[in-house]
Amino acid sequence: MCITQLRLLFYMGAMNSVLESLTDGDLNTVSLYSSIFGVLQLLCLMTTPVIGQIMDWKLKECDDAEEQKKLSSKYPSSQFGSLTGMQSLVSAVFALLQQPLFLAMMGPLGGDPFWVNIGLLALSMLGFLLPFYLIYYRRTLQKEQEEREENAKIYIKINGTDIPEAYV
């Protein structure tokens, strides 16, 4: 998510410089394309409430109390603010990389964003490794659990509960 935000910020911040280099400094063409980009962003802001209403309408059709109960137990509402704040902090730290990327593009790369985009694309592709890591981690946990079950010895029930509190 942070790399995606960084790519978006870099694209918007470096767009005028890239357009200038592509049009050999023709400011009228740069202005035209910048205006088109601005209008498209404005249209996105206008259509967002409609898209939100459609999504809410579709989500209400899938209203299942048991599913909501599962989600609320996994993600308690008391932690929502903390998680949102943490995500905003990490995104802001990654957004600080926009300036060095822009300086690298304008300096050693001569205004060509190709290698910056390749680097950001490679970092974005690392996100696709997460499912493989989770599969590996799950298998590791399963092996550890199987070893614990095989090596389990008689346990003593303390206080008459079914919870194994001590291994002998």
Summary of the structure (lengths in Angstrom):
residues: 168
radius of gyration: 25.9
end to end distance: 47.6
largest distance: 83.6
contacts: 353
relative contact order: 0.10
helix: 78%
strand: 4%
